[in-house]
Amino acid sequence: MGRFIYPVEILLGLFLCFLFGLMPAAIYGWFVDWLDQHEKEPWWLLALAFGWGAVPAIILALITQIVLDIPTTWVFSGEGLAYEVVGGSVWAPLTEELAKGLGLVLILLVAHREVDNVLDGIVYGAMAGLGFAFTENLFYFGGALIEGGWGNWAFVVLLRTIPFGLNHAFFSGVTGAGLALAYLSRNLLVRVCSLVGGFVTSVIFHGLHNLGATLAGASCVTLCLSLIVDWGGILMLGVVIGLIWRQEKSWIVRQLSGEVTAEVYEILTSWSRWQGSRWEALLRGDLAAWRHLGRLRKAATELAFSKQRLAQQSDDQATQQDIARYRRQLAELGAVPL
């Protein structure tokens, strides 16, 4: 039975629940965007992914879970560990990953030309996961405060924002990776395996995480299972992202050769030179030079990625137009060889 809460405490609780739900979402969202080192995704698409996860995906998941709970309640009489395991470790991962994945499909349909590699799928998937986690956290934080007071609230906030703060981003990031690989491949078998494999893998990881959390009522040791699943998977995804960075850099090195001056080429193909140039401009207070470098890098990397896309799809007229536009931008920025 919940305890009595005074109106002032309700208002304070609502504010703090929202604040501690928003803060990790903003921090982790910045981190996910940072992972996209070379060619940033449009902010409105990232916001769309986050918004889908925060509202439509939550609603769809709840509706399907309510429907699936009807036969589950009938089979298990609505109680017992088996009932909790089926609901939390089977139906919840399946419905939640499917709901988030539908948003990724929508983004791919709306802006498929923004997906250049698997990293883009990971980024959009992670943003959808962060949106889902944001809304879900509001419910969990509020419930913890009502049921157990501020001590319980603090414990749940700490647990869900730090050790488990990236779990939904990781799960749907795997779905996004599979979806992006399926879109980019020209092989039907690879497409099917990537699409199904990415989704099934995300559901399995999610299910194992929830299993550890469900069994924690009997033994807190099972939370270690959730931690191992989450962070082991995140580390593996990190390795994949590192390999993608190397691939993207090779695209930039290869596709920008002859497109820009030797000085600009050295800056854009070396991370240390690029960062050094921007910090140098900032330290001397030359904001115009700092902004110029930013525009230069954006136009150059967009050109490199567009040329790479054209190499894979030689008849893509829209990509050819993009290449011409980015070359004009580089010329206006004074970065093309005379």
Residue pairs with C-beta under 8 A, 6 or more apart in sequence:
2 146
2 147
3 146
3 147
3 149
5 13
5 145
5 146
13 142
13 145
13 153
14 142
16 141
16 153
17 137
17 138
17 141
17 142
17 145
18 138
20 137
20 141
20 157
20 161
21 134
21 135
21 137
21 138
21 141
22 134
23 161
24 133
24 137
24 161
24 162
24 165
25 50
25 130
25 131
25 133
25 134
28 130
28 165
28 166
28 169
29 46
29 50
29 127
29 130
32 123
32 126
32 127
32 130
32 169
33 40
33 41
33 46
33 123
35 119
35 122
35 123
35 241
36 119
36 120
36 123
37 245
37 248
38 245
38 248
38 249
38 252
38 301
38 305
39 116
39 248
39 301
39 302
39 305
40 298
41 114
41 120
41 123
41 124
42 111
42 114
45 107
45 110
45 111
45 114
45 124
46 123
46 124
46 127
48 103
48 107
48 110
49 103
49 104
49 107
49 124
49 125
49 127
49 128
49 131
50 127
50 128
50 130
50 131
50 134
51 131
52 100
52 103
52 106
52 107
52 128
52 131
53 100
53 103
53 127
53 128
53 129
53 130
53 131
53 132
53 133
53 134
53 135
53 168
53 172
54 131
54 132
54 134
54 135
55 131
55 135
56 99
56 103
57 96
57 99
57 100
57 102
57 103
57 128
57 131
57 132
58 99
58 132
58 135
58 136
60 95
60 98
60 99
60 102
61 92
61 95
61 96
61 98
61 99
64 91
64 95
64 98
64 99
65 87
65 91
65 92
65 95
68 87
68 91
68 95
69 87
69 91
72 83
72 86
72 87
72 91
73 83
76 82
76 83
76 86
77 83
81 214
81 215
81 218
84 214
85 211
85 214
85 215
88 210
88 211
88 213
88 214
89 207
89 208
89 210
89 211
89 214
90 207
92 206
92 210
93 171
93 202
93 203
93 204
93 206
93 207
93 210
94 203
96 132
96 168
96 171
96 206
97 171
97 172
97 175
97 199
97 202
97 203
97 206
98 199
99 132
100 125
100 128
100 129
100 132
100 168
100 171
100 172
100 175
101 172
101 175
101 179
101 199
101 202
103 128
104 121
104 124
104 125
104 128
104 172
104 175
104 176
104 179
105 179
107 124
108 115
108 179
108 180
108 183
112 183
113 309
113 318
113 319
114 120
115 121
115 124
115 180
115 183
115 184
116 305
116 308
116 309
117 180
117 184
117 244
117 247
117 248
118 177
118 180
118 181
118 184
118 240
118 244
119 180
119 241
119 244
119 245
119 248
120 180
121 176
121 177
121 178
121 179
121 180
121 181
121 183
122 173
122 174
122 176
122 177
122 180
122 237
122 240
122 241
123 173
123 176
124 176
125 169
125 172
125 173
125 174
125 175
125 176
125 177
125 179
126 169
126 170
126 172
126 173
126 176
127 169
128 172
128 176
129 167
129 168
129 169
129 170
129 171
129 172
129 173
130 168
130 169
132 168
132 172
133 160
133 165
133 167
133 168
133 169
136 168
137 160
137 161
140 156
140 160
141 153
141 156
141 157
141 160
144 152
144 153
144 155
144 156
144 157
145 152
145 153
163 227
163 230
164 209
164 226
164 227
164 230
166 230
166 234
167 206
167 209
167 226
167 230
170 205
170 230
170 233
170 234
170 237
171 202
171 205
171 206
171 209
172 202
173 237
174 198
174 201
174 202
174 205
174 233
174 237
175 198
175 199
175 202
176 198
177 198
177 237
177 240
178 194
178 195
178 196
178 197
178 198
178 199
178 201
178 202
179 194
179 195
179 198
181 190
181 194
181 198
182 190
182 191
182 192
182 194
182 195
182 198
183 191
184 312
185 191
185 194
205 229
205 230
205 233
208 225
208 226
208 229
209 225
209 226
209 229
209 230
210 226
211 222
211 225
211 226
212 222
212 223
212 224
212 225
212 226
212 227
212 229
213 222
213 223
213 226
215 222
215 225
216 222
216 223
216 226
248 305
249 269
251 304
251 305
251 308
252 268
252 269
252 300
252 301
252 304
253 269
254 304
255 303
255 304
255 305
255 307
255 308
256 265
256 268
256 269
256 300
256 303
256 304
257 265
258 337
259 300
259 303
259 304
259 327
259 330
259 336
260 268
260 300
260 330
260 335
260 336
260 337
261 335
261 336
261 337
262 337
264 296
264 300
264 335
266 273
267 273
267 274
267 277
267 293
268 274
268 296
268 297
268 300
268 301
274 293
274 297
277 293
278 290
278 293
278 294
281 287
281 289
281 290
281 293
282 290
292 333
295 329
295 333
296 330
296 333
296 335
299 326
299 329
299 330
299 333
299 335
300 326
300 330
300 335
302 322
302 326
303 323
303 326
303 327
303 330
306 319
306 322
306 323
306 326
307 323
309 316
309 319
310 316
310 319
310 320
310 323
313 319
327 336
330 336
